[in-house]
Amino acid sequence: MTLKTKLLIAGAVMALAMPFSALAQPVAKGVWLGNTDGAAKTPPMGWNSWNAFRTEVDEAKVMGAAQALVDDGLAKKGYTYVNLDDGWWLKRRLTDGRMIIRTQIFPSASTTDGNTSFRGFTDRLHGMGLKAGLYTDVGHNACSQAYDLHSPNLPEGTAEERQVGLDGHVSQDINLYFKEWGFDYLKVDACGLADFAPDSKLVKDNGYIGLTPEIDRASLNRTDSARVEQRYAAVAAALKQANPDNDYVFSMCNWGMANVREWGKDVGSSWRTSSDITPNWSSMLHNYDSAVKRALYAGPGHWNDPDILFIGAGDFDADHLTEARTHFTLWAMMNAPLLISYDLRKAPQSLLDIWGNSDLIAVNQDPAGNQAIVAYDSDDAQILVKTMADGHKVVALFNRTASPAKVNLLASHLKLKGDAPIQLTDLWSKAGSTFTGETEVELAPHETRVFSVQGARELGDGVYLSEIPGAINVADDGVREPQLDPTVHRMIDPWAGTHSGGSRPQYAGWGGAQADMTPYAQALQIADHTYDSGIGVLGNSLLQVKNDGYATFRATVGMDDSTPNRDRAVTFAVYADGKLVAKTPPLKFGDAARDIAADIAGHKIIELLATDDSAANEQPVVVTWGLARLQK
Ligand code: GLA
């Protein structure tokens, strides 16, 4: 159980003891709660076998990719993880529970004692300056055992021998994979918790041992999110124990379900925010949407993962370089893991140039870890702005449509002064240009233009919190019951076609904390005054902010005009390293915004608490930390 879960349970117990059903109110902690364990200070980069080979993977293909990463110079640019996905296993040996490798496709894993070992494989990768990643499942069985039944490389043997997932073997498997075999990265899938219902046709036809689903792919309400979190937390604990040097990455793969978009950051290095990407424009939009408005939930050590890249196939192949560049640019801006999944032994230069764009890699790998914020939002075009560690901006102008689009880029989108020149450098063509105030950019169908930006900051002596999401941890977003996110593009389901209900995604997260907008995607507004900068969040929330040497925190706060609950009052409080440093009186709907200022000099963790007196069965209160900023 994570520290946060423990605190929430403690809060819930207190709430039960109270006479009214008032909500448990968060309290300042004075310690950072987001996950920082593991080696993912910046988003992981490398190669993954899945989109390239599915279960038809083998040693020659993986080593070929590894060699190409080195030979093509991609490894030097940061693509170091070589991740073997589903398909590597033969069975679990029942005498001692040890996992046995399919040596037919991984010949070097064969040992004279029959134990099989990946040690030689990982040694070779390490010898090439690379790192090694492996795949497993958090349940009994893995995804290929449900979805790749035609595969020649499915686990073999009795039902028990075919239980290749971690369930019941967490420490044993993780010790084997990390201590004995020397892996550095583990992807942990979740089909074992979703697809093997005891009475299902799949289980009956294939003689599996069933497991009552803890993830219901079609229903968030029927998913046991707390149980799923607990299972992943147990894996995290075992990984930490097996890796005292902290050199490991924990990639969680439960496809945005079980409310992972809220708790993933407390548990692992990255978490999938959606279903599997397919090489279609529509699927790319879907996966992008699932992560792009979750900036406040990611940061150094913990990243939103909209899935491995599909550059090189379908709508993103060498005949669709505009789309391929867009896919890469968006993933770079979102601080997504950059995992190439293509047969690199035969990659054309045009694709190598995309994965190898050093400027965009630097955007993705910036140490501040600020995921881009959506500065302009529509179904047609979006403007993403990312603040780099040295304070300069990168902006991406994204045309979602199949028609040309005109986009006005304003200084205010960039939080730069409108009366001073702004210099743009195109990160694909490297061409430079200058504008003052605003400029119009024409985008080809599906095109994304991306620029590095230099200009005079609106806030000369500090930063708005919405510019530094990587320094923020949403310790509690105040969401009462996880709600489905309605903002994700709905594609024709690549698996079920129009037989499905129109891919109604079961991704919770609606109502979560947002940069420069309310939790329900409205403009920030208090008593009829709008704020371009600020944090929107629900009442009974706790935001943590890392203070990197600033002296003052300031904001203009109040209940947001869009709040569904207009009957209650909210109190804003600021804590510095656990000590109260500023507080407002209770503020109601319609009350004028209040300025709040706090001396935070020398303090490391600033906590922003918004508490209200609403009952659990009421609508939440929406609050705005307008112009929330750190200043010198
Ligand atoms: C799931 C995952 C994919 C891949 C396959 C392997 O679908 O989401 O990324 O790992 O399983 O079977």
Boltz pocket constraint, residues with backbone or C-beta under 6 A from the ligand:
constraints:
  - pocket:
      binder: B
      contacts: [[A, 50], [A, 85], [A, 86], [A, 135], [A, 142], [A, 143], [A, 144], [A, 189], [A, 253], [A, 255], [A, 275], [A, 276]]
      max_distance: 6.0
